[in-house]
Amino acid sequence: MFDIIGDIHGCNTEFIQLTKEMGYIWEKNVPIHPEGRMLVFVGDLADRGPNSIEVMETVWRLVVEQNMAHYVPGNHCDKLYRFFLGRNVQITHGLETTVAEYENLSNDEQQLVRTHFMELYEQSSLYVQLDSGNLVVAHAGIKEDYIGKNSKKVKTFVLYGDITGEKHPDGSPVRRDWAQHYRGQAWIVYGHTPVKSPRKVNHTYNIDTGAVFGNKLTGLRYPDMKLYSVPSSMPYVPEKFRSFD
């Protein structure tokens, strides 16, 4: 029914490999499954990796142009959207790679990429409820009592996780392990926090396996709950992975 793809972060080669591994055939620059399965993207399409714009354009074609996939925005998507709006955002934490790609395009190409991504972002929901509410896909996860709601508090949680307001020594936010306390029956599939292997806790799955940090890109087939992964071609950065031991 649905194939959920973890944070791609511009790793287009791995994205193509993963979809092929999952049985998709690429036609006219989009992956199509012969059995009509739909891709679902957990956000953070861009930043840090080498081919962010290509990933963004493919997802735009699937979601906006052909209505063949679902997408929810991640925090990097939110920041890129604000950059395209002309807001004063810091071009750091990976955004610099996407901006560099964008600035290498012609003016006409820039206009097209900007328009397409803004369309994709503006028509997306904070999170999606699929299979009659039995599956919820949200970038950084979602608390059970937030499902069905939209507010500033929900948006912060969905984009950034259960942040405490404190920072780690490297400047990244300290996050609570919300999945340990989740007691809902709906499956929550999310990414955002890189883990070395997909992490199943209660009825939740974290499938951000750090493709852009040299580990692997992961997809989860629903309702089978079968995992697929392809190795990353990026340099391995062990300190970027969260351990829950």
C-alpha positions in Angstrom: 0.0 0.0 0.0 2.6 2.6 1.2 6.4 2.7 1.1 7.8 5.3 3.5 11.2 6.8 2.7 13.5 8.2 5.4 15.4 11.5 5.2 17.0 11.7 1.8 19.0 15.0 2.3 20.0 15.3 -1.3 21.3 11.7 -1.6 19.6 11.2 -5.0 21.7 8.1 -6.1 20.7 6.3 -2.9 17.1 7.3 -3.4 17.0 5.9 -6.9 18.7 2.7 -5.7 16.3 2.3 -2.8 13.2 2.7 -4.9 14.5 0.1 -7.4 15.3 -2.3 -4.5 11.6 -1.8 -3.4 10.4 -2.8 -6.9 9.8 0.6 -8.4 10.5 1.3 -12.1 11.7 4.7 -13.2 9.7 6.2 -16.0 9.8 9.8 -17.2 12.0 10.7 -14.2 9.7 9.3 -11.5 9.6 5.9 -9.7 6.4 3.9 -10.4 5.5 0.7 -8.7 3.8 -2.0 -10.9 1.3 -2.8 -8.2 0.3 0.8 -7.6 2.1 1.3 -4.3 2.5 4.9 -3.1 5.7 6.5 -1.8 5.5 8.6 1.4 8.4 11.0 2.2 9.2 11.9 5.8 10.7 15.3 4.8 14.2 16.7 4.7 14.6 16.1 1.0 17.4 18.6 0.7 20.6 19.9 2.4 24.0 18.4 3.1 23.9 15.9 0.2 25.1 16.4 -3.4 21.8 16.4 -5.4 19.1 18.2 -3.4 17.4 19.9 -6.3 17.1 16.7 -8.2 15.4 15.0 -5.2 13.1 18.0 -4.7 12.1 18.0 -8.4 11.3 14.3 -8.4 9.2 14.6 -5.3 7.4 17.6 -6.8 6.6 15.6 -9.9 5.3 12.7 -7.9 3.2 14.7 -5.3 2.1 17.9 -7.1 2.1 17.1 -10.8 1.0 13.5 -10.7 -0.7 13.0 -7.3 1.2 9.7 -6.9 2.9 10.2 -3.5 2.6 11.8 -0.1 5.1 14.2 1.4 5.4 15.9 4.9 7.9 18.7 5.5 10.9 18.4 7.7 12.7 21.2 9.6 15.2 21.6 6.7 12.2 21.9 4.2 10.7 24.5 6.5 13.9 26.5 6.5 14.4 26.2 2.7 10.8 27.4 2.3 11.6 30.5 4.4 14.8 31.1 2.3 12.7 31.0 -0.9 10.3 33.5 0.7 13.2 35.8 1.2 13.3 35.6 5.0 16.5 36.2 6.8 17.6 32.6 7.5 21.0 31.4 8.4 22.5 29.6 5.5 24.1 26.9 7.7 23.5 23.3 8.9 23.4 22.0 5.3 21.3 24.7 3.7 24.5 26.1 2.2 24.8 23.1 -0.1 21.3 23.5 -1.5 21.8 27.2 -1.9 25.0 26.6 -3.8 23.2 24.2 -6.2 20.4 26.7 -6.6 22.8 29.6 -7.3 24.5 27.6 -10.1 21.3 27.4 -12.0 20.1 30.0 -14.7 17.6 32.5 -13.6 14.8 30.6 -15.4 15.8 27.3 -13.7 16.0 29.1 -10.3 12.4 30.4 -10.8 11.2 26.9 -11.7 12.9 25.2 -8.8 11.7 27.9 -6.3 8.1 27.7 -7.6 8.0 23.9 -7.6 9.3 23.6 -4.0 7.0 26.3 -2.7 4.1 24.5 -4.3 5.1 21.2 -2.7 5.6 22.8 0.7 2.4 24.9 0.6 0.1 22.0 -0.3 1.6 19.6 2.2 0.2 18.8 5.6 2.2 18.9 8.8 1.8 15.2 9.0 -0.4 12.7 7.1 -2.9 10.1 8.5 -3.2 7.2 6.1 -5.0 3.8 6.0 -8.0 5.1 8.0 -5.7 6.6 10.6 -3.8 3.4 11.3 -0.6 5.0 9.9 0.7 8.5 10.7 3.8 9.9 9.0 5.4 12.9 10.7 8.9 14.2 10.2 10.1 14.0 13.8 7.2 12.0 15.2 4.0 13.1 17.0 2.5 12.5 20.4 -0.7 10.6 20.5 -2.8 13.5 21.8 -1.5 15.8 19.0 -2.9 13.5 16.2 -5.7 15.4 14.5 -4.6 18.8 15.8 -2.7 21.6 14.2 -1.1 24.3 16.3 2.2 26.0 16.8 3.1 23.5 19.5 2.2 20.6 17.2 4.2 22.1 14.4 7.3 22.5 16.6 7.1 18.9 17.8 6.5 17.5 14.3 9.4 19.4 12.8 12.0 19.3 15.6 10.9 16.5 18.0 10.3 16.7 21.7 13.0 19.4 22.4 13.8 20.6 25.9 15.3 23.9 24.9 18.8 22.8 25.9 21.7 22.2 23.5 24.3 19.5 23.1 28.0 20.6 23.0 27.8 20.5 19.2 24.9 23.0 19.2 22.2 20.4 18.3 19.0 20.5 20.5 18.5 18.0 23.3 15.4 15.9 22.6 13.3 13.7 24.8 12.7 10.1 23.8 9.0 10.6 23.1 8.6 7.2 21.4 9.2 5.4 24.8 6.0 7.0 26.1 3.8 6.4 23.0 0.9 4.1 23.8 -1.3 4.6 20.7 -2.4 1.9 18.3 -1.7 3.9 15.1 1.8 3.3 13.7 3.9 6.5 13.8 6.7 6.5 11.1 9.2 9.3 11.3 12.8 10.3 10.8 14.8 13.5 11.8 17.1 11.8 14.4 19.7 9.7 12.7 20.0 6.2 14.1 22.4 3.5 12.8 19.6 1.0 12.3 15.8 1.5 12.1 14.4 1.9 15.6 11.1 0.3 16.5 9.7 1.3 19.9 6.0 0.6 20.8 4.0 1.4 17.6 6.7 3.8 16.2 9.5 3.4 13.7 12.4 5.8 13.2 13.7 5.2 9.6 16.3 8.1 9.4 19.4 5.9 9.1 21.7 8.8 8.2 22.1 8.4 4.5 23.8 11.8 4.3 26.2 10.9 7.2 27.5 7.8 5.4 25.3 5.0 6.8 22.3 4.0 4.7 18.9 5.2 3.3 16.0 3.2 4.6 12.4 2.6 3.4 9.6 0.9 5.3 6.9 -1.1 3.5 3.4 -0.7 5.1 1.4 -2.7 6.2 4.0 -5.5 5.9 6.5 -3.5 8.1 9.3 -4.8 5.9 12.5 -2.7 5.9 14.7 -2.0 2.9 18.0 -0.2 3.0 20.8 0.7 0.6 24.3 1.8 1.7 25.3 5.5 1.5 28.1 6.8 -0.8 28.8 9.7 1.6 31.6 9.8 4.2 30.7 8.2 7.5 30.3 10.6 10.4 29.7 8.5 13.6 29.1 11.3 16.0 25.9 12.3 14.1 24.1 9.2 15.2 21.9 9.0 18.3 22.3 6.1 20.7 19.4 5.2 23.0 21.3 2.7 25.2 
